[in-house]
Amino acid sequence: MSPSVELLGAVAAVITSLCWLPQMLKILRERQTAGISLSTNAFFASGVFLWLIYGLMIGSWPVIGANAVTLGFVLAIVGLKLRYG
C-alpha cells in the first residue's frame, strides 16, 4: 500500500480512537453519566472487541492499535457508567 494511503488510515485511526477521550474526561470531571447509554456503549465495546480480534487475525497493526485504544476508552466509559450511573 502507498505511504499516503497508510498515513490517511493512521490519521483516521488516531482521530476516531481519541474521540472518546473528551467524553471520558467529562464523566470523570462531573461524576455524572445520566446522558450516557449503557447498552449502546456495551454493544459498541463488543463490536470494537470483534474488530480487534479481526485485526489480530489479519495481522493489521493499524486495525489492532486503533481498536485496542478505542476499546480501552469505551470500557472505561462503561465502567464509569456502572460506577456513577
ZAROFI-934212 format. One line per 5 residues: number of its first residue (from 1); their letters; for each residue x negated, y negated, z negated of N, C-alpha, C, O, CB. Coordinates in steps of 0.2 Angstrom, whole numbers. Last residue first. Glycine has a CB too. Layout:
N
NUM) A) X Y Z X Y Z X Y Z X Y Z X Y Z | ...
This chain:
85
85) GYRLK) 118 -29 -187 124 -28 -183 130 -29 -187 136 -29 -184 124 -22 -180 | 105 -28 -192 109 -34 -193 116 -34 -191 120 -39 -192 105 -40 -190 | 102 -14 -188 100 -17 -195 104 -23 -197 106 -24 -202 92 -19 -195 | 106 -12 -176 108 -7 -181 107 -10 -188 111 -9 -192 105 -1 -180 | 99 -23 -169 107 -22 -169 109 -18 -175 114 -20 -178 109 -20 -162
80) LGVIA) 86 -18 -171 88 -24 -174 96 -25 -175 99 -27 -180 86 -31 -171 | 87 -7 -163 85 -6 -170 87 -12 -174 90 -12 -179 78 -5 -171 | 89 -13 -150 94 -8 -153 93 -7 -161 98 -7 -164 93 -1 -149 | 77 -20 -150 84 -24 -150 89 -19 -153 93 -22 -157 86 -27 -143 | 68 -10 -149 68 -15 -154 74 -18 -155 77 -19 -161 62 -20 -153
75) LVFGL) 72 -5 -137 73 -1 -143 72 -5 -149 76 -4 -154 68 5 -143 | 68 -15 -128 75 -13 -129 77 -9 -135 82 -10 -139 78 -10 -123 | 54 -15 -130 58 -21 -132 66 -19 -133 69 -21 -138 58 -26 -126 | 51 -2 -125 49 -4 -132 53 -10 -134 56 -10 -140 42 -6 -132 | 56 -2 -112 59 2 -117 57 0 -124 61 0 -129 56 9 -116
70) TVANA) 47 -12 -107 54 -13 -107 58 -9 -112 62 -11 -116 58 -12 -100 | 35 -5 -107 36 -11 -111 43 -13 -112 45 -15 -117 32 -17 -107 | 38 6 -99 36 8 -106 37 1 -110 40 1 -116 29 10 -107 | 41 1 -87 47 4 -91 45 5 -98 49 5 -102 49 10 -87 | 29 -4 -83 34 -9 -84 40 -6 -88 43 -9 -92 37 -10 -77
65) GIVPW) 21 7 -84 19 2 -88 25 -3 -89 27 -5 -95 14 -3 -85 | 27 16 -74 26 18 -81 25 12 -85 28 12 -90 19 22 -81 | 26 8 -62 33 10 -65 32 12 -72 37 11 -76 36 16 -60 | 12 6 -61 17 0 -62 24 2 -65 26 -1 -69 18 -3 -55 | 8 20 -60 6 16 -66 11 9 -67 12 8 -72 -1 14 -66
60) SGIML) 15 34 -55 15 27 -53 14 23 -59 19 22 -63 22 25 -50 | 17 48 -55 11 45 -57 10 38 -55 4 36 -53 5 49 -53 | 29 54 -55 26 52 -48 19 49 -49 16 48 -44 31 48 -45 | 31 56 -69 31 62 -64 28 60 -57 25 65 -54 39 64 -63 | 31 44 -74 26 49 -76 25 54 -71 20 57 -69 27 51 -83
55) GYILW) 42 38 -68 36 35 -66 30 40 -68 25 41 -65 35 29 -70 | 52 47 -74 51 47 -66 44 44 -65 40 47 -61 56 43 -63 | 51 42 -87 49 49 -85 48 50 -78 43 53 -76 55 54 -87 | 55 29 -85 48 30 -87 46 37 -86 41 38 -84 48 29 -95 | 68 31 -81 63 28 -76 56 29 -78 52 30 -74 65 20 -75
50) LFVGS) 73 36 -93 73 40 -87 68 38 -82 64 41 -78 80 41 -84 | 72 24 -101 68 30 -103 67 35 -97 62 38 -95 71 34 -108 | 81 16 -94 74 15 -94 69 20 -96 64 21 -93 73 8 -99 | 93 23 -98 91 23 -91 83 21 -90 80 24 -86 95 18 -87 | 92 21 -112 92 28 -109 90 28 -102 86 32 -100 99 31 -109
45) AFFAN) 93 8 -113 87 11 -115 87 18 -112 81 20 -111 87 11 -123 | 106 6 -108 101 3 -104 94 7 -106 90 8 -102 100 -4 -105 | 114 12 -118 114 15 -111 108 13 -107 105 17 -103 121 13 -108 | 110 3 -128 109 10 -129 109 14 -122 104 18 -121 113 14 -134 | 116 -9 -123 108 -8 -124 106 -1 -125 101 1 -123 106 -12 -130
40) TSLSI) 129 -5 -123 126 -7 -117 118 -7 -118 115 -4 -113 128 -15 -115 | 132 -2 -137 132 3 -132 129 1 -125 126 5 -122 140 4 -130 | 129 -15 -143 125 -9 -145 125 -4 -139 120 -1 -137 127 -6 -152 | 129 -31 -137 132 -24 -137 128 -19 -138 123 -18 -134 136 -24 -130 | 128 -46 -146 124 -40 -143 128 -34 -143 131 -32 -148 117 -39 -147
35) GATQR) 133 -55 -154 134 -56 -147 131 -50 -143 131 -51 -137 132 -62 -145 | 129 -52 -167 136 -51 -166 137 -52 -158 142 -48 -156 140 -57 -169 | 117 -52 -174 117 -49 -167 124 -48 -165 126 -43 -161 114 -42 -168 | 105 -61 -183 112 -61 -181 112 -57 -174 109 -59 -170 115 -68 -181 | 93 -67 -187 95 -62 -190 103 -61 -189 106 -59 -194 94 -62 -198
30) ERLIK) 86 -78 -180 93 -79 -183 96 -73 -187 100 -75 -191 98 -80 -177 | 74 -72 -177 74 -79 -180 81 -80 -184 81 -82 -189 73 -84 -175 | 77 -60 -171 73 -60 -177 73 -67 -181 73 -67 -187 65 -59 -175 | 85 -64 -160 88 -60 -166 83 -60 -172 86 -61 -177 88 -52 -163 | 75 -71 -153 81 -75 -156 84 -71 -161 86 -73 -166 86 -76 -150
25) LMQPL) 66 -61 -150 64 -66 -154 70 -70 -157 69 -72 -163 59 -71 -151 | 74 -53 -141 72 -50 -147 69 -56 -152 71 -55 -158 66 -46 -146 | 76 -63 -131 82 -60 -135 79 -57 -141 83 -58 -147 85 -55 -131 | 63 -65 -126 66 -70 -130 72 -68 -134 74 -71 -139 69 -75 -124 | 60 -51 -122 56 -54 -127 60 -60 -130 60 -60 -136 49 -57 -125
20) WCLST) 66 -48 -110 69 -45 -116 65 -49 -122 68 -49 -128 68 -38 -117 | 57 -51 -100 64 -55 -100 67 -53 -107 72 -57 -109 68 -53 -95 | 46 -43 -98 46 -49 -103 53 -52 -104 53 -56 -109 41 -53 -101 | 51 -35 -87 49 -32 -94 49 -38 -99 52 -36 -105 42 -29 -93 | 52 -44 -77 58 -40 -79 57 -37 -86 62 -36 -90 60 -35 -74
15) IVAAV) 39 -49 -75 45 -54 -77 51 -50 -80 54 -52 -85 47 -57 -70 | 31 -38 -73 30 -42 -79 36 -46 -80 38 -47 -86 24 -46 -77 | 37 -33 -61 37 -29 -67 36 -33 -73 39 -32 -78 32 -23 -66 | 35 -44 -52 41 -42 -54 42 -38 -60 46 -39 -64 45 -38 -48 | 21 -43 -52 24 -49 -54 31 -47 -56 33 -50 -62 23 -54 -49
10) AGLLE) 19 -30 -46 16 -31 -53 20 -37 -56 21 -37 -62 9 -32 -52 | 25 -32 -33 28 -27 -38 25 -28 -45 29 -28 -50 26 -20 -36 | 16 -41 -28 23 -43 -29 26 -38 -34 30 -40 -38 26 -42 -22 | 4 -33 -28 5 -39 -33 12 -41 -34 14 -43 -39 1 -45 -29 | 7 -24 -19 6 -22 -26 7 -28 -30 9 -27 -36 -1 -19 -26
5) VSPSM) 8 -32 -8 14 -28 -10 13 -26 -17 18 -27 -21 16 -22 -5 | -5 -36 -7 1 -41 -8 7 -38 -10 11 -41 -14 2 -45 -1 | -12 -25 -4 -13 -28 -11 -7 -33 -12 -5 -34 -18 -20 -32 -11 | -2 -11 3 -6 -18 4 -7 -21 -3 -2 -21 -7 -3 -22 9 | -4 6 0 0 0 0 -4 -6 0 -10 -6 -3 5 0 -6
